[in-house]
Amino acid sequence: MLEIRPTCENCNKSLPHDSNEAMICTFECTFSMHCVSLLKGVCPNCGGGFEKRPIRPSQLLQKYPVSTVIVYKPVDLRVHLQKFNS
């Protein structure tokens, strides 16, 4: 079951369970679409790609609550993008 993390790891933008802007990698690292664009579609944690995070239906939130844990690890974009120029 997906955690459905509440914010973008890079900019800390709120990404609620029904957000159309949430993107995740295979390890559920969660970023906003804007930050994924800045990251050139590559997860800074695992090097994998991103997919749109599914929306958890409101009627299932009580039985399957979303995570309240905020993972906030701003990415040094300069360092991240240098990986592509090597």
C-alpha positions, 0 to 999 in steps of 0.5 A, a space after each residue: 500500500 502506498 504511503 501517500 506522503 503529504 509534501 514534496 521532498 524538495 520544496 515542501 509543497 503540500 501534496 494531499 491525497 487527491 493532488 494531481 501534482 504529486 509524482 513518485 519514484 519506485 521507492 515512493 520518494 514524493 515530489 511536485 511536478 514542478 520539482 520533477 521538471 527541475 530534476 529532469 525527471 530523475 529521482 535524486 535519491 535512487 536515480 529512477 524515474 517518476 510516475 504520477 502518484 495515484 489518488 486515494 479516494 476520500 471514502 477510503 481515507 479512514 480505513 487507509 489513512 495517508 502518511 503524516 510523516 514529512 520528508 523534507 530534503 531539499 536537493 542541491 540542483 547544481 550537484 544533481 544536474 552535474 550528474 547529467 553533464 559527466 
